[in-house]
Amino acid sequence: MMIGVSPGGRKFLWRLLLIAAVAATAPELLFPDASPGRNPQDDWQVARAFQPDSQKSLSTESDRWEVSLTSWASCPSNVDAFECYLFRVQDLTTDKVTTFRLANQTVQVDAISIAVQDRLVILGRATPILPIVTIIDLRSGKEIDRIICEGPALSPNRRFITYQKFVPAHPGYDWSPSAEYLVYDLTASPKDNRTPPNRTRPLGPYDVGWPLYPKGVKNTPGDNMFQGHDVPAHWMISQFSWFDKSDRVAFVDRWQGTTSLIVADLSGGIQQPKVSVYLLNIAGVVDLPGCKERVAPSDFEGWSKDPATLIEVKEIQVPPESKGVLRLHLSPHPCLRTDVLDVRVDTHLSE
């Protein structure tokens, strides 16, 4: 939030942020390709260039609602937003047609989906590398909540959104961000989607959601930033993988030379998730003797000190032939023996 700046000044500052982000980042990396069959919300994962000046029409429908993004333009000077988007909403039970305007930090809309309890979830971007999720009540056309985050993923039952916590502004390069994994429940109120420390403050878009991992975090402002370059930071090395027809989600985290598969069961709600952590056997897939013969000595020196950095997970699947197992598909690397790693988990998590 930019305090003490006029609407015109805010728009100018947002433009500067956009230019800087475009120069620094490849836009196609923001929403990588979806894993086939993993999540029916493919529109949330399809790569698309960041081109605010070439916004596309979008539409979605359910048994009750039909929603379309019909037009967009720069906001009037008296509106505290850069871009304004007009949506058409038809209630199929009454044929009543209404419209609403989206006007917040969103400068490109990438996907829309009708979720539980007559909610419309709008996936957009505030910058090329910064997603913003806006939640609209279709009955009133009003914005309920918004989330500025990283890597949002909508569950197949359209009840939950998982994401990484936004990395806030910090004093300089001598600070390290650490991954913090959060979840939002679309059946709960904005207040109930904030942890107790955040409920005494205005409900802004930055510290939204309940923590899944690491254990013990409270999702308070700045709790994912640590001073120094050698601090034990968490890194996400996968996407969020939702299991079809369930309230369970998996992802892979790296921390202090270890790599772990995290499986969260949200059937009991977001405030008391059942989280299981499975340490991966990196030695079983890394081939350091062979690696030494295949890569440059300088690369081998760094990788041999921390083999966990060789692991990146492209996809997490439930193999049909193996109960109680999750299969990790790894990005190919000359230092790996295999690009598949099976992890034994609690049986009820993979059925």
Secondary structure in CASP SS format (residue, H / E / C, confidence):
PFRMAT SS
TARGET T0000
AUTHOR 0000-0000-0000
METHOD secondary structure of the structure
MODEL  1
M C 1.00
M C 1.00
I C 1.00
G C 1.00
V C 1.00
S C 1.00
P H 1.00
G H 1.00
G H 1.00
R H 1.00
K H 1.00
F H 1.00
L H 1.00
W H 1.00
R H 1.00
L H 1.00
L H 1.00
L H 1.00
I H 1.00
A H 1.00
A H 1.00
V H 1.00
A H 1.00
A H 1.00
T C 1.00
A C 1.00
P H 1.00
E H 1.00
L H 1.00
L C 1.00
F C 1.00
P C 1.00
D C 1.00
A C 1.00
S C 1.00
P C 1.00
G C 1.00
R C 1.00
N C 1.00
P C 1.00
Q C 1.00
D H 1.00
D H 1.00
W H 1.00
Q C 1.00
V C 1.00
A C 1.00
R C 1.00
A C 1.00
F C 1.00
Q C 1.00
P H 1.00
D H 1.00
S H 1.00
Q C 1.00
K C 1.00
S C 1.00
L E 1.00
S E 1.00
T E 1.00
E E 1.00
S C 1.00
D C 1.00
R C 1.00
W E 1.00
E E 1.00
V E 1.00
S E 1.00
L E 1.00
T E 1.00
S E 1.00
W E 1.00
A E 1.00
S E 1.00
C C 1.00
P C 1.00
S C 1.00
N C 1.00
V C 1.00
D C 1.00
A C 1.00
F C 1.00
E E 1.00
C E 1.00
Y E 1.00
L E 1.00
F E 1.00
R E 1.00
V E 1.00
Q E 1.00
D E 1.00
L C 1.00
T C 1.00
T C 1.00
D C 1.00
K E 1.00
V E 1.00
T E 1.00
T E 1.00
F E 1.00
R E 1.00
L E 1.00
A C 1.00
N C 1.00
Q C 1.00
T C 1.00
V C 1.00
Q E 1.00
V E 1.00
D E 1.00
A E 1.00
I E 1.00
S E 1.00
I E 1.00
A E 1.00
V H 1.00
Q H 1.00
D H 1.00
R E 1.00
L E 1.00
V E 1.00
I E 1.00
L E 1.00
G E 1.00
R E 1.00
A E 1.00
T E 1.00
P C 1.00
I C 1.00
L E 1.00
P E 1.00
I E 1.00
V E 1.00
T E 1.00
I E 1.00
I E 1.00
D E 1.00
L C 1.00
R C 1.00
S C 1.00
G C 1.00
K E 1.00
E E 1.00
I E 1.00
D E 1.00
R E 1.00
I E 1.00
I E 1.00
C E 1.00
E E 1.00
G E 1.00
P E 1.00
A E 1.00
L E 1.00
S C 1.00
P C 1.00
N C 1.00
R C 1.00
R C 1.00
F E 1.00
I E 1.00
T E 1.00
Y E 1.00
Q E 1.00
K E 1.00
F C 1.00
V C 1.00
P C 1.00
A C 1.00
H C 1.00
P C 1.00
G C 1.00
Y C 1.00
D C 1.00
W E 1.00
S E 1.00
P E 1.00
S C 1.00
A C 1.00
E C 1.00
Y E 1.00
L E 1.00
V E 1.00
Y E 1.00
D E 1.00
L C 1.00
T C 1.00
A C 1.00
S C 1.00
P C 1.00
K H 1.00
D H 1.00
N H 1.00
R C 1.00
T C 1.00
P H 1.00
P H 1.00
N H 1.00
R C 1.00
T C 1.00
R C 1.00
P C 1.00
L C 1.00
G C 1.00
P C 1.00
Y C 1.00
D C 1.00
V C 1.00
G C 1.00
W E 1.00
P E 1.00
L E 1.00
Y E 1.00
P C 1.00
K C 1.00
G C 1.00
V C 1.00
K C 1.00
N C 1.00
T C 1.00
P C 1.00
G C 1.00
D C 1.00
N C 1.00
M E 1.00
F E 1.00
Q E 1.00
G C 1.00
H C 1.00
D C 1.00
V C 1.00
P C 1.00
A C 1.00
H E 1.00
W E 1.00
M E 1.00
I C 1.00
S C 1.00
Q C 1.00
F C 1.00
S E 1.00
W E 1.00
F C 1.00
D C 1.00
K C 1.00
S C 1.00
D C 1.00
R E 1.00
V E 1.00
A E 1.00
F E 1.00
V E 1.00
D E 1.00
R E 1.00
W E 1.00
Q C 1.00
G C 1.00
T E 1.00
T E 1.00
S E 1.00
L E 1.00
I E 1.00
V E 1.00
A E 1.00
D E 1.00
L C 1.00
S C 1.00
G C 1.00
G C 1.00
I C 1.00
Q C 1.00
Q C 1.00
P C 1.00
K E 1.00
V E 1.00
S E 1.00
V E 1.00
Y E 1.00
L E 1.00
L C 1.00
N C 1.00
I H 1.00
A H 1.00
G H 1.00
V C 1.00
V E 1.00
D C 1.00
L H 1.00
P H 1.00
G H 1.00
C H 1.00
K H 1.00
E H 1.00
R H 1.00
V C 1.00
A C 1.00
P H 1.00
S H 1.00
D H 1.00
F H 1.00
E H 1.00
G H 1.00
W H 1.00
S H 1.00
K H 1.00
D C 1.00
P H 1.00
A H 1.00
T H 1.00
L H 1.00
I C 1.00
E C 1.00
V E 1.00
K E 1.00
E E 1.00
I E 1.00
Q E 1.00
V C 1.00
P C 1.00
P C 1.00
E C 1.00
S C 1.00
K C 1.00
G C 1.00
V E 1.00
L E 1.00
R E 1.00
L E 1.00
H E 1.00
L E 1.00
S C 1.00
P C 1.00
H C 1.00
P C 1.00
C C 1.00
L E 1.00
R C 1.00
T C 1.00
D C 1.00
V E 1.00
L E 1.00
D E 1.00
V E 1.00
R E 1.00
V C 1.00
D C 1.00
T H 1.00
H H 1.00
L H 1.00
S H 1.00
E C 1.00
END
